[in-house]
């Protein structure tokens, strides 16, 4: 996950995309380490966050 975010940064794309990670083992500390924009504790939380991002 961290390498993916770093690759987006190196490609100059990081400002244009949002990165969400998730799952049972993920928490805010992992999100910070990876430099993701957000995390979802489960699929429902992730979908709800995506809806907020797109304004739906």
Buried (B, 14 or more C-beta within 10 A) or exposed (E): BEEEBEEBEEEEEBEEEEBBBBEEEBEEEBBEEBBBBBBBEEEEBBEEBBEEEEEE
